Amino acid sequence: MLSVEKIGGTSMSSFDQVLQNIILFDSNQIYNRIYIVSAYAGVTNWLLEDKKTQAPGIYHHFIQSRNFHKQLEELTLRLKELNKKYISLGLNILEANHFIETRIQEAQRYLDSLADVLASGYLVKENIFQAAREILASIGESHSAFNAVNILQNKGYHATFVDLSGFQDSEALTIDQRIQKTLSTIDFSKTICIVTGYTKGTEGIMREFDRGYSEVTFSKVAVAVQADEAIIHKEYHLSSADPNIVGVENCVPVGFTNYDVADQLADVGMEAIHPKAAKPLEINGINLRIKNTFEPAHPGTLITKSYVCPDSRIEIITGSEKVMILDIHDPMMVGSVGYDLKIMQDLERFGVSYIFKTTSANSISMVIWEKDFKDELLDILKSKYETVTSRKVAIICLIGTNINQPGMLARTAQTLADNKINILSIGCAMRQVNIQLVIEKEYFKSAIQALNKEFVK
């Protein structure tokens, strides 16, 4: 059985656990497993920007024409300091330090060349910035993958470092071509294969996927080798609710679900997998398993294309308190055609996607991400329609493969009413996999807790 397995950054930082709980956990199944690894936790934030706070990294020093050389020197020192953590696991510190020094020096030469071209004014600066982003991003995954292979080899295992970053060549290959060419000569039955989560390609993996690129590499590798199963190792189970909200003792691993549910989760920012990484797996009939790094014996949650829970029940209760609702009211909507289209065109101009929408005879309400909200968009909408309002809210989602049951919506509404929580808006598409509720932002956690108590046994 050939599996392709992704290991996230937080797990990679606890590499002793990765060795014990993943790579060497089953002595009978060490080979025929291809690992796609992320950078150690925090490293990509240093290289690009902090994913949560947007605090600038080296990339922003480059695009602002500031002294990025000093930042690269500091990065070298930081990564060497990280290397020290893994000496006890068998990392050859001299080899590891030499690798990262060389890689950052190569990156600096590329960036210097880009800076010279940028200064000439002959090329569109956005293309230069994108190239710099790609170069910087690749450093983190190359670092963690090299270290993993070095440790395994020093423990006596046959391990192969598969560097898809393309630093050593100038071949104009697409992402798929690079993956196919690089993996085609490897016998997976005889080596532990460690692959960088970043892949260099002519189309630019970050151009479309940005920080989700490692899962795209993971998906494309799984399809390229026709894996029997794709596995993502996370620091937690895919659970019935967020254990940080309801308590670990009050939630359970989902166990089984389907790709439709995975799409619903991604839509509200609770990704089991990046949606553009999930589609190739789904189309090619490759099942996806989500496992907890720190519970290796637990089978985790298996996501397939056709699974439907035999019992009608809510599988996952989730949502977000980082959203806003736009409500557009105009008496002229009644009986008119095209209002919805015109509003969507305005949203598209500002790159805004909604995650919830409901309509009445003369109004349309949409939930969008708070980070996507722009005053200019609101001003344009107000200039066209009679009444346009916006407010910060929370969205709650009750998700499952089989929730088409009489009384499910009634139980939901009654549970919230019993807890003095008012529903501002509600929606459910005909596929009946996701009941969406808009409530006041301040009641987000208490709503999750109340609904979890009602539906999760």
C-alpha positions in Angstrom: 0.0 0.0 0.0 1.5 3.3 -1.1 0.6 6.4 0.9 1.4 10.1 0.5 1.4 11.9 3.8 1.7 15.5 4.7 3.3 16.7 8.0 2.5 20.2 9.2 4.8 22.8 10.6 3.9 22.4 14.2 4.3 18.6 14.0 7.7 19.1 12.2 8.9 21.3 15.1 8.3 18.3 17.4 10.3 16.0 15.1 11.0 13.5 17.9 7.2 12.9 17.9 7.1 12.7 14.1 9.8 10.0 14.2 8.1 8.0 17.0 4.5 8.4 16.0 4.6 8.6 12.2 7.7 7.6 10.3 9.0 4.8 12.6 5.7 4.0 14.4 5.0 0.8 12.4 8.3 -1.2 11.9 6.5 -3.3 9.2 5.5 -0.2 7.1 8.5 2.1 7.0 8.8 2.3 3.2 6.2 2.9 0.5 5.3 6.1 2.3 6.0 9.5 0.8 6.2 12.4 3.2 5.4 16.0 2.1 6.8 18.3 4.8 6.1 21.9 5.8 8.6 24.3 7.2 9.1 24.3 10.9 6.5 26.3 12.8 7.0 30.1 12.4 9.7 29.9 9.7 7.4 30.9 6.8 6.1 33.8 8.9 9.7 35.0 9.1 10.2 34.6 5.4 6.9 36.2 4.2 4.6 37.6 6.8 2.9 36.4 10.0 -0.2 34.5 8.8 -2.3 35.8 11.7 -1.1 39.3 12.5 0.4 40.1 9.0 3.6 41.4 10.7 6.1 41.8 7.8 8.8 39.3 7.1 11.8 39.4 4.7 9.5 39.5 1.7 8.2 42.9 2.7 11.7 44.3 3.3 12.4 43.3 -0.3 9.3 44.9 -1.9 9.9 48.1 0.0 13.5 48.2 -1.2 14.8 48.0 2.4 17.9 46.1 3.6 16.8 42.5 3.1 20.5 41.3 3.4 20.5 42.0 7.1 17.2 40.1 7.4 18.6 37.1 5.6 21.7 37.1 7.9 19.4 37.1 10.9 17.3 34.3 9.3 20.5 32.2 8.9 21.3 32.6 12.6 17.7 31.8 13.6 17.6 28.6 11.5 21.0 27.5 12.8 19.6 28.0 16.3 16.6 25.8 15.3 19.0 23.1 14.1 20.5 22.8 17.6 17.1 21.4 18.8 17.6 18.3 16.7 21.2 17.3 17.5 19.9 14.9 20.1 17.9 13.1 17.4 21.0 12.6 15.3 21.2 15.7 13.1 24.7 16.4 11.9 24.8 20.1 12.8 27.8 20.9 10.5 26.0 19.5 7.5 22.7 21.1 8.4 24.3 24.5 9.0 26.2 24.3 5.7 23.0 23.4 3.8 21.0 26.3 5.1 24.0 28.8 4.7 24.4 27.7 1.1 20.6 27.9 0.4 20.2 31.4 1.8 23.3 32.6 -0.1 21.8 31.2 -3.3 18.4 32.9 -2.5 20.2 36.2 -1.9 21.9 36.1 -5.3 18.5 35.5 -6.9 16.9 38.3 -4.9 19.8 40.7 -5.8 19.3 40.0 -9.5 15.5 40.6 -9.1 16.3 43.9 -7.3 18.5 45.0 -10.2 15.8 44.2 -12.8 13.2 45.9 -10.6 15.4 49.0 -10.5 15.6 49.1 -14.3 11.9 49.6 -14.6 11.6 47.3 -17.6 9.4 44.7 -16.0 6.1 44.8 -14.2 7.0 45.0 -10.5 4.2 42.6 -9.4 5.9 39.8 -11.4 9.2 40.5 -9.7 7.5 40.6 -6.3 5.8 37.2 -7.0 9.1 35.6 -8.0 10.7 36.9 -4.8 7.9 35.5 -2.8 8.4 32.1 -4.4 12.1 32.1 -3.8 11.7 33.0 -0.1 8.9 30.5 0.6 10.9 27.6 -0.7 13.7 28.0 1.9 11.6 26.8 4.8 10.5 23.5 3.4 13.9 22.7 2.0 15.4 23.3 5.4 13.0 21.0 7.3 13.1 18.3 4.6 17.0 18.2 4.5 17.1 17.9 8.3 14.6 15.1 8.3 16.6 13.1 5.8 19.9 13.8 7.6 18.5 12.5 10.9 17.0 9.4 9.3 20.2 8.5 7.4 22.3 9.0 10.6 19.9 6.5 12.3 20.7 4.0 9.7 17.6 4.2 7.5 17.7 4.7 3.7 16.1 8.1 3.1 15.9 10.3 0.1 15.7 14.1 0.1 13.4 15.2 -2.8 13.9 18.9 -3.3 11.2 20.3 -5.5 12.3 23.9 -5.0 14.3 23.8 -8.2 17.2 25.8 -6.8 19.8 23.6 -8.6 18.3 23.9 -12.1 16.9 26.4 -14.6 14.4 24.0 -16.3 11.1 25.6 -17.3 8.9 22.9 -16.0 5.3 23.1 -14.8 4.5 22.0 -11.2 3.1 18.7 -12.5 6.1 18.1 -14.8 8.6 18.7 -12.0 6.8 16.3 -9.7 6.6 13.6 -12.4 10.2 14.0 -13.5 11.6 14.1 -10.0 9.7 11.1 -8.6 9.8 8.9 -11.6 13.3 7.4 -10.8 12.6 6.7 -7.1 11.8 3.2 -5.8 9.4 4.0 -2.9 9.6 0.5 -1.6 13.3 0.9 -0.7 13.6 4.4 0.7 11.9 6.8 3.1 11.0 9.7 0.7 10.9 13.2 2.2 9.6 15.8 -0.2 9.6 19.6 0.1 6.1 21.1 0.5 7.1 23.8 -2.0 7.3 23.0 -5.7 8.8 25.3 -8.3 6.8 25.6 -11.5 6.4 28.0 -14.4 2.9 28.9 -13.3 4.1 29.8 -9.7 2.5 27.7 -7.0 2.0 30.7 -4.7 0.4 32.8 -7.4 -2.8 30.8 -7.1 -2.5 29.0 -3.8 -0.3 31.3 -1.7 0.2 29.9 1.8 -1.8 26.7 1.0 0.9 25.6 -1.4 2.2 22.6 0.6 -1.2 20.9 0.5 -1.3 21.5 -3.3 2.1 19.7 -3.6 0.8 17.0 -1.4 -2.3 16.5 -3.5 -0.4 16.6 -6.8 2.2 14.1 -5.6 -0.7 11.7 -4.5 -2.3 11.9 -7.9 1.1 11.6 -9.7 2.0 8.3 -7.9 -1.7 7.1 -7.7 -1.5 6.7 -4.0 -3.7 4.2 -2.3 -4.4 6.8 0.4 -3.5 10.4 1.2 -2.9 11.3 4.9 -2.6 14.6 6.6 -1.0 14.5 10.1 -2.2 17.4 12.2 -1.7 18.5 15.8 -5.4 17.6 16.6 -8.2 15.4 15.4 -10.9 16.6 12.9 -13.4 16.9 15.7 -17.1 17.4 16.2 -16.4 20.8 17.6 -13.5 23.0 18.5 -12.1 21.4 21.7 -10.8 24.9 22.7 -14.4 26.1 22.9 -16.3 23.0 24.1 -13.6 21.2 26.0 -11.7 18.1 24.9 -14.0 15.8 26.9 -17.1 17.2 25.1 -16.1 16.5 21.5 -15.2 13.4 19.5 -13.2 12.7 16.3 -15.5 12.7 13.3 -14.4 9.2 12.1 -15.9 9.2 8.6 -17.2 11.9 6.3 -17.0 13.0 2.7 -15.4 15.6 0.5 -18.7 17.6 0.4 -18.3 18.2 4.2 -14.6 19.1 3.7 -15.8 21.8 1.2 -18.2 23.2 3.8 -15.4 23.4 6.4 -13.0 25.2 4.1 -15.7 27.7 3.3 -15.7 29.0 6.9 -12.0 28.8 7.3 -11.9 25.4 9.2 -9.9 23.6 6.6 -9.4 19.8 6.8 -7.6 20.5 3.5 -7.2 23.4 1.1 -10.3 23.1 -1.3 -8.1 23.3 -4.4 -6.0 20.5 -3.0 -9.0 18.4 -2.2 -10.5 18.4 -5.7 -7.7 16.4 -7.5 -7.9 13.8 -4.7 -11.7 13.6 -5.0 -11.7 13.4 -8.8 -9.1 10.7 -8.8 -10.8 8.6 -6.2 -8.1 8.9 -3.6 -9.4 8.8 0.0 -8.0 11.3 2.5 -7.3 10.5 6.1 -6.8 13.2 8.8 -4.7 11.8 11.7 -3.5 13.2 15.0 0.3 13.2 15.2 0.2 12.6 18.9 -2.3 9.7 18.8 -0.7 7.4 16.2 -2.8 4.3 17.0 -6.0 6.2 16.4 -7.3 5.8 12.8 -8.4 9.4 12.6 -11.1 10.5 10.2 -11.4 9.1 6.7 -12.8 11.4 4.0 -14.2 9.7 0.9 -16.2 10.8 -2.1 -19.4 8.8 -1.4 -19.6 8.3 2.4 -23.0 9.1 3.9 -23.6 8.5 7.6 -26.1 5.7 8.1 -27.7 7.7 10.9 -29.0 11.2 10.4 -26.9 13.4 12.7 -24.8 16.5 12.9 -21.2 15.5 12.5 -19.5 18.9 13.0 -20.5 22.2 14.6 -18.2 25.0 13.6 -18.3 28.6 12.3 -16.5 31.9 12.7 -16.8 35.2 14.6 -14.6 37.0 12.1 -17.3 37.9 9.7 -19.7 40.7 8.7 -23.1 40.8 7.2 -24.1 43.2 4.4 -27.8 43.8 4.1 -29.0 45.5 0.9 -32.7 46.7 0.8 -34.4 48.3 -2.1 -38.2 48.4 -2.8 -37.4 48.3 -6.6 -36.1 44.7 -6.3 -39.6 43.3 -6.2 -40.3 41.6 -9.5 -37.0 43.0 -11.1 -34.3 40.9 -12.7 -30.6 41.4 -12.3 -30.2 43.0 -8.8 -28.3 40.0 -7.5 -26.0 40.1 -10.5 -25.2 43.8 -10.1 -24.4 43.3 -6.5 -22.1 40.3 -7.3 -20.3 42.4 -9.9 -19.5 45.0 -7.3 -18.2 42.4 -4.9 -16.1 40.9 -7.6 -14.5 44.3 -8.4 -13.2 44.3 -4.8 -12.2 40.6 -4.7 -14.9 39.8 -2.1 -16.5 36.4 -1.9 -19.5 35.7 0.3 -19.9 32.6 2.5 -23.6 33.0 3.1 -26.5 34.6 1.2 -30.2 34.8 1.7 -32.9 36.9 0.0 -36.4 38.2 0.4 -38.7 40.1 -1.9 -36.8 43.4 -1.5 -33.5 42.6 0.3 -30.4 40.5 0.0 -28.2 39.6 3.0 -24.6 38.3 2.6 -22.0 37.3 5.1 -18.4 38.1 4.1 -15.0 37.9 5.9 -14.3 40.8 8.1 -10.8 41.1 6.6 -12.4 41.5 3.1 -14.7 44.4 4.0 -13.8 47.7 2.4 -15.5 51.1 3.1 -15.3 51.8 -0.7 -17.4 48.8 -1.4 -20.0 50.0 1.1 -20.0 53.5 -0.4 -20.6 52.1 -3.9 -23.5 49.9 -2.7 -25.1 52.8 -0.7 -25.0 55.0 -3.9 -27.0 52.4 -5.8 -29.6 51.1 -3.3 -32.0 52.6 -0.8 -30.6 51.1 2.4 -27.3 49.3 2.9 -26.1 48.3 6.3 -23.1 46.3 7.6 -22.3 44.9 11.0 -19.9 42.4 12.6 -21.6 39.1 13.4 -20.8 35.4 13.8 -21.8 32.5 11.6 -22.6 29.0 13.0 -22.5 25.9 10.8 -24.1 22.5 11.6 -22.6 20.2 9.1 -23.1 16.5 8.2 -23.4 14.0 5.4 -26.9 13.1 6.4 -28.8 15.9 8.2 -32.0 15.8 6.1 -34.2 14.9 9.0 -37.5 16.5 10.1 -37.0 18.5 13.3 -33.3 19.1 12.9 -33.8 22.8 12.2 -36.4 23.1 14.9 -34.1 21.6 17.5 -31.4 24.0 16.4 -33.6 27.1 16.8 -35.1 25.9 20.1 -31.6 25.2 21.6 -30.5 28.7 20.8 -33.8 30.2 22.0 -33.4 28.3 25.3 -30.0 30.0 25.7 -31.4 33.4 24.8 -29.6 33.6 21.5 -31.5 35.2 18.6 -31.0 34.1 15.0 -30.4 37.1 12.7 -30.5 35.1 9.5 -30.6 31.4 8.5 -29.9 29.4 5.4 -29.6 25.8 4.1 -29.0 24.7 0.5 -31.1 21.9 -0.9 -28.2 19.4 -0.6 -28.8 19.6 3.2 -25.2 19.2 4.3 -24.8 22.6 6.1 -27.3 24.6 8.2 -26.0 28.1 8.5 -27.0 30.5 11.2 -26.1 34.2 11.6 -26.1 35.4 15.2 -24.7 38.3 17.3 -20.9 38.1 17.5 -20.8 38.1 21.3 -22.8 34.8 21.5 -20.5 32.8 19.2 -18.8 30.5 21.8 -22.0 30.0 23.9 -23.9 29.0 20.7 -21.3 26.5 19.8 -21.3 25.1 23.3 -25.1 24.9 23.5 -25.5 23.2 20.1 -22.6 20.8 20.8 -24.4 19.8 24.0 -27.6 19.2 22.1 -26.3 17.3 19.1 -23.0 15.6 20.0 -23.3 12.4 22.0 
